[in-house]
Amino acid sequence: MLSNYLPILIFLVVAAGLAIVLLVLGTGIGRYFSRFHSDSAKLAPYECGFEAFEDARTKFDVRYYLVAIVFIVFDLEIAFLFPWAVALGHIGALGLTSMAIFLAILVVGFIYEWKKGALEWD
């Protein structure tokens, strides 16, 4: 029975050993052989060339989150449409009507958001 699992055990031991060797070389010994040494500019919080002009904890506009939610909803819609389109021949008219109802609900929600002005960036 051990002969069945011996290749897996050897693989795990080699993988763990390689991971440990790479970690030691990358963190300990590797910094002595590196061409790029850290300096004060690299360790600064912003490397873009100028000091931050605003606090990083500012609040975002709610419209940003609304657009993100709309994107997620329609992305999920597409994710549901692909398997439905592949299986349409097997699910028949019941699948067609259920997907039509699903799409109608999403279109009604989209029209509601559009009328409320959630997609405006003024």
N, C-alpha and C positions, 0 to 999 in steps of 0.2 A: 504494500500500500504506500510505503514511503517513496518508492520509485516513481509513482505517479505524480507526486507533489515535489519531488526533488528539483526539477527544472524551474518551477515557480519560486522555490526557496532560494536557489542560486541567483535567479534574476533579481529578487528583492534585496539580497545581500549586496550584489554588485551595484544596484541602483542606489542603495543607501550609502555605500562607500563612495561612489562617485559624487553624490550630493554633498557629503561631508568634505571631501577633498576640494570641491569647487567653492564651497563656502569659506573654507580656511584660506584658500588662495585668493579669493576675491576680497575678503575683509581684512585679513591679517597681513599676509606676506605681499599681497598684490599692491598695496598702497606704496610700498617702497620701490616697486618697479614701474609705477605709473608715470607717464609723460606729463600728465596734467595734475598739477598740485592745486589744492584749494587755497584761495586767497580771500581777502575781505570782500571783494566785489562779488565773488561767486557765492559767498555765504550770506550776502545781503538778502532780505526778504523779497526784493523785486529786482530782476535782472533786465528790466526793459529800458534802462538808461535814465530814468528820472524818478524822483520821489513820488510816492502816492499822494494824490491830491484829494482823496476822499477816503472815508472809512470803508473797509471791506464789508461791514455788517449793515450796509444800507438796505432799506426795504425795496423790493421790486414792486412794480405796478401789478395790480390784480389781473390786468388784461394779459400779461405774460403767461400767467398760470392758466387762464381760460383758453388761450391759443394752444398751450401744451396739452390740455385735456381734450380739446377738439382733435388735435393730431393723434392722440392715443386712441380715441374712439374710432376715428376713420382708419387708423392703422389696424385695429382689431377687426374692423369690418372687412378689410382686404384679407386678413388672415383667415377669416371664416369663409370668404368667397372662394378661395382656391380649392380647398377640399370639397366644397359643395359643387363646384364646376367639374371636378374630376369624377365625382360620384353621381352626377345628375342622371346618367343613363340607368343607374340601379335604383335610385330613390323615387323616380317618376314624378307624377303630378303633385303628390303630397309634399315632396321636397321643394318643388318649384313654388308652391303656394306659401310654404313656411318661410322660404327665403324672401319672397316678395313682401310678406308681412314684416320680417326683420328689417329689410331695406326701407320700407315705408316708415317704420318707427324712427329709424336713423335720419331719414330725410325730414321728418316732422321736427325732430330735435335740432337739426341744422337750420331749418327755416326759423325756428324760435330764437336761436342764438343770433342769427343774422338780423332779425327784426328788433331784438333787444340791443343791438349795437355792440355785441361782445367781440366782434371781429374788427372793429374800427381802431385805428392807431392814432387818432387825432391828439 
